[in-house]
Amino acid sequence: MNAPVRAEPRRLENVQTDRGSIPVYATGTVPQPWDTYSAADHATWKQLFARQRALLPDRACAAFLRAQDAMRMTPDAIPRFEDLNEALAGTTGFEVVGVEGLLPELDFFDHLANRRFPVTWWIRRPDQVDYIEEPDLFHDLFGHVPLLMDPMFADYLQAFGRGGVKAHALGPDALMCLARLYWYTVEFGLVREDDGLRIYGSGIVSSSGESVHALESAAPNRIGFDLERIMRTRYRIDTYQKTYFVIDGFEQLMRATDPDFTPIYARLAKQPAFPAGTVLDSDHVYQRGNREGWAPDGDV
């Protein structure tokens, strides 16, 4: 599907109600209104970029750092989508497209399946520098876009999108399994490299606190990747993760997406989900967390 392009982009954020935060979804793509970014917007980008790049050497995976440098992403100003697309066109053929905020699931999957990555056009306000609930331009551009330069990871995202379109037709149980896989890989994944565990998940590389917590805190579990285990594991949206899953490399992700997930979804629908902090006897445990500071509830 080709979503309509809106000429005048809006900034869409979650709505706070007496029943909690309610997400607002947008469809369609928008041009990046680069000329309308304020000095404060560019200053926020610079502050966040400089802080993260100071933290990520020896923490982020080598592929991420190489790719971000190859894209010539700098703290000087918010990058132009068209410049990033020039770099992507010569490597993996992915394309950055502007959106106003969260997309409905099927729209998001369709973009990935067609090698398009949706990026929120607006950046957080200065009072949101340390935390924002929904994805903004910094999270999307800094956290997600660099690894689109990696051919293996780009193929994984495209395969994920195609699988998501199929899961959407199968129903909510399949979608929940796939949401957990995305969460624990694309957003909060760790990878084992020769010199130790490293970050590749965008939710970690774009967060100053979680960049340290994910690798150095004694609180969380760090467990080897297992597809069905992940699909049964709930996750946190309001605090640092209780568990991080570790891959051996992006090739492992590609192998994991090769099978038809339909029989896996059917099998897992009959089995209970695991709380986010669970450690199983069958797990390959890199670290069993000491649980310090864990919230008692809130698993999704």
KOLGUNU-896981 format. One line per 8 residues: for each residue x, y, z of C-alpha. Coordinates in steps of 0.2 Angstrom, whole numbers, plus 2048, in hexadecimal, padded with zeros to 3 digits. Example, Ala and Ser with C-alpha at 12.3 -4.5 7.8 and 13.67 -1.06 7.14 Angstrom:
2
83E:7EA:827 ~ 844:7FB:824
//
This chain:
300
800:800:800 ~ 806:812:7FD ~ 800:81D:80B ~ 7FB:82F:806 ~ 808:83D:809 ~ 802:84B:814 ~ 808:85D:80F ~ 808:864:820
80F:858:82D ~ 808:858:83F ~ 810:853:84F ~ 807:845:857 ~ 80A:83F:869 ~ 801:834:875 ~ 7F2:83B:87E ~ 7F3:83A:891
7E2:836:898 ~ 7DC:831:8AA ~ 7DE:81F:8A3 ~ 7F0:821:89F ~ 7F9:825:88E ~ 7EF:821:87E ~ 7F9:820:86E ~ 7F4:82B:85F
7F7:823:84E ~ 7FA:82B:83D ~ 7FA:824:82C ~ 802:82B:81C ~ 814:832:81A ~ 819:844:81B ~ 827:84F:814 ~ 835:853:821
832:866:824 ~ 845:868:827 ~ 844:87B:825 ~ 837:87D:833 ~ 842:875:840 ~ 847:882:84D ~ 857:886:855 ~ 851:87D:864
84D:86D:85A ~ 85F:86D:853 ~ 866:870:864 ~ 85C:861:86B ~ 863:856:85D ~ 874:85C:861 ~ 873:859:874 ~ 86C:848:872
877:843:864 ~ 887:848:86D ~ 881:840:87D ~ 87E:82F:874 ~ 88E:82F:86A ~ 898:832:879 ~ 890:823:881 ~ 890:816:873
8A2:812:86F ~ 8A5:801:877 ~ 892:7FF:87A ~ 88A:800:869 ~ 88E:7F2:85C ~ 89B:7F6:84F ~ 88E:7F5:841 ~ 884:803:849
893:80F:84B ~ 89A:80C:83A ~ 889:80F:832 ~ 885:81F:83B ~ 896:826:836 ~ 894:820:824 ~ 883:829:823 ~ 88C:839:829
880:83B:837 ~ 887:849:842 ~ 881:854:851 ~ 882:864:846 ~ 870:864:841 ~ 861:858:83F ~ 865:84E:830 ~ 85B:850:820
852:840:81B ~ 857:843:809 ~ 869:842:80D ~ 867:832:817 ~ 85D:82A:809 ~ 86B:82E:7FD ~ 877:824:809 ~ 86A:816:80A
867:815:7F8 ~ 879:810:7F5 ~ 879:802:802 ~ 869:7F9:806 ~ 85C:802:7FC ~ 852:807:80C ~ 849:818:80C ~ 845:823:81B
833:82A:81A ~ 82C:837:825 ~ 81D:834:831 ~ 813:83E:83E ~ 814:831:84C ~ 810:81F:84F ~ 809:815:840 ~ 7FC:808:841
804:7F7:840 ~ 7FF:7F2:82F ~ 806:803:828 ~ 816:800:831 ~ 818:7EE:82B ~ 815:7F4:819 ~ 822:801:81A ~ 82F:7F5:820
82A:7E7:813 ~ 82D:7F4:806 ~ 83E:7FA:80D ~ 837:80A:814 ~ 83B:80F:826 ~ 82F:81C:82E ~ 837:82A:838 ~ 82D:836:842
831:847:83B ~ 830:851:84C ~ 83D:851:85A ~ 839:851:86D ~ 838:861:876 ~ 847:867:882 ~ 83D:861:891 ~ 83C:850:889
84E:84D:887 ~ 850:83F:894 ~ 840:836:890 ~ 832:836:883 ~ 824:829:883 ~ 822:827:870 ~ 82F:826:862 ~ 835:837:85C
842:83C:84E ~ 851:839:859 ~ 84C:828:85E ~ 848:823:84C ~ 856:82C:843 ~ 864:829:850 ~ 85E:818:856 ~ 857:80F:847
85D:817:837 ~ 870:813:838 ~ 86E:800:838 ~ 863:802:828 ~ 874:803:820 ~ 879:7F1:825 ~ 873:7E5:817 ~ 86F:7D7:823
865:7E1:82F ~ 85C:7EA:821 ~ 857:7D9:81B ~ 851:7D4:82C ~ 846:7E4:82D ~ 83E:7E1:81C ~ 83B:7CE:821 ~ 833:7D4:831
828:7E0:827 ~ 822:7D2:81C ~ 81F:7C7:82B ~ 815:7D5:833 ~ 809:7D7:825 ~ 806:7C4:826 ~ 804:7C5:839 ~ 7F8:7D3:838
7EC:7C8:82E ~ 7EE:7BA:83A ~ 7E8:7C4:849 ~ 7ED:7CB:85A ~ 7F7:7BC:861 ~ 802:7BC:852 ~ 805:7CE:853 ~ 80A:7CD:865
817:7C0:862 ~ 81E:7CB:854 ~ 81D:7DB:85F ~ 828:7D2:86C ~ 834:7CD:85F ~ 836:7DE:859 ~ 837:7E5:86A ~ 845:7D9:870
84F:7DB:860 ~ 84D:7EB:856 ~ 849:7F6:865 ~ 852:7EE:874 ~ 85E:7E1:86D ~ 870:7DD:872 ~ 87D:7D4:867 ~ 88C:7CA:86C
89C:7D0:864 ~ 8AE:7CB:866 ~ 8B1:7D8:874 ~ 8A1:7D5:87D ~ 88F:7D9:87D ~ 88A:7E8:873 ~ 87A:7F2:86F ~ 871:7F2:85F
85F:7F5:864 ~ 859:807:860 ~ 850:809:870 ~ 860:807:879 ~ 86C:810:86E ~ 861:820:86E ~ 85F:820:881 ~ 86E:826:88C
868:81D:89C ~ 864:80C:893 ~ 874:80C:88A ~ 87D:80A:89A ~ 86F:7FF:8A3 ~ 86E:7F2:895 ~ 880:7EE:896 ~ 887:7F2:8A7
879:7F1:8B4 ~ 877:7E1:8BE ~ 864:7E3:8BF ~ 85F:7DC:8AE ~ 860:7CA:8A6 ~ 86A:7C8:897 ~ 864:7B8:88E ~ 869:7B0:87D
85D:7B2:86E ~ 850:7A6:86C ~ 841:7AA:860 ~ 833:7A1:869 ~ 839:7A6:87A ~ 839:7B8:875 ~ 828:7B7:86D ~ 821:7B1:87E
82A:7BE:888 ~ 821:7CE:88E ~ 82A:7DE:88F ~ 82B:7EF:897 ~ 826:800:88F ~ 828:80B:89F ~ 839:806:8A6 ~ 849:7FF:8A1
848:7ED:89B ~ 848:7DF:8A7 ~ 84F:7D3:89A ~ 85A:7D6:88A ~ 85C:7C8:87D ~ 86D:7C6:875 ~ 870:7C1:863 ~ 880:7BA:85C
87F:7C5:84C ~ 872:7CC:840 ~ 873:7BB:836 ~ 86B:7B3:845 ~ 85C:7BF:843 ~ 85B:7BB:830 ~ 85B:7A8:834 ~ 84D:7AB:841
842:7B3:834 ~ 844:7A6:827 ~ 836:79A:82D ~ 824:79D:82B ~ 81E:7A3:83C ~ 80C:79D:83A ~ 80E:78C:843 ~ 819:795:850
80B:7A2:853 ~ 7FE:793:855 ~ 809:78A:861 ~ 80D:799:86C ~ 7FB:79E:86D ~ 7F8:78F:878 ~ 806:793:884 ~ 807:7A1:892
812:7B0:890 ~ 821:7B2:89B ~ 823:7C2:8A6 ~ 831:7CD:8A0 ~ 83D:7C9:8AE ~ 83C:7B6:8AD ~ 84B:7AB:8AB ~ 848:799:8A5
852:78A:8A8 ~ 854:788:895 ~ 85B:79A:893 ~ 86D:79D:88E ~ 870:7AA:89C ~ 87E:7B7:899 ~ 878:7BF:8A9 ~ 86A:7BB:8B6
865:7CC:8BC ~ 864:7D1:8CE ~ 853:7D9:8CB ~ 858:7E9:8D4 ~ 84C:7F7:8D1 ~ 840:7ED:8C7 ~ 82E:7F3:8C7 ~ 822:7E5:8CD
816:7E6:8BE ~ 814:7EF:8AD ~ 818:7E0:8A1 ~ 810:7E2:890
//
